Amino acid sequence: MPGKEYRLFSFFLIFIVVISICGCAGLGEKIEGMQTLIELGKSEKYKEQILRQETINFRRAKRYIQGKARKEELSKDIALSKFGDPVLVFYETEGEKWVYKAGNKNWFSAEKIYLFFDTEGRLTNWECLDMECAS
């Protein structure tokens, strides 16, 4: 009889170990899934922060341009310090074109400001799309 009880106890112990291992594997997947959700949350916060900064930069550029009756000489360095980073920079043979727009707006229907810099980094022109600005 002790042999039968021992086998029953061994079977029960193996059963518990197998269930524990399976449960832990599932728990590991759940923890990994939670980690993914946490990373996504951080990513969303980072995205919102970038969009807020794009909007702030756009408003700075807009205020500056709307307050100017004529184009004054402005270097890329000064523009960066006044407005912050543009949303997009196009590198062309005659210089650079910087784009500012509000971060929370659709690209195609949003107000945009284009700043044009020559090859020496001086502002040569600006253009406003879907908004009023000084010319």
GISULMO-V580076 format. One record per backbone hydrogen bond with DSSP energy under -1.0 kcal/mol. CO is the residue of the C=O (numbers start at 1). NH is the residue of the N-H. Records with the same first field share a line. If there is no record, write none. Layout:
BEGIN
CO->NH / NH
END
This chain:
BEGIN
1->5
2->6
3->7
4->8
5->9
6->10
7->11
8->12
9->13
10->14
11->15
12->16
13->17
14->18
15->19
16->20
17->21
18->22
19->23
20->24
21->25
22->26
23->27
24->28
25->29
26->30
27->31
28->32
29->33
30->34
31->35
32->36
33->37
34->38
35->39
36->40
37->41
38->42
39->43
40->44
41->45
42->46
43->47
44->48
45->49
46->50
47->51
48->52
49->53
50->54
51->55
52->56
53->57
54->58
55->59
56->60
57->61
58->62
59->63
60->64
61->65
62->66
63->67
65->68
74->123
75->79
76->80
77->81
78->82
79->83
80->84
88->99
90->97
92->95
95->92
96->117
97->90
98->115
99->87 / 88
100->113
102->105
112->129
113->100
114->127
115->98
116->124 / 125
117->96
118->121
121->76
122->118
125->116
127->114
129->112
END
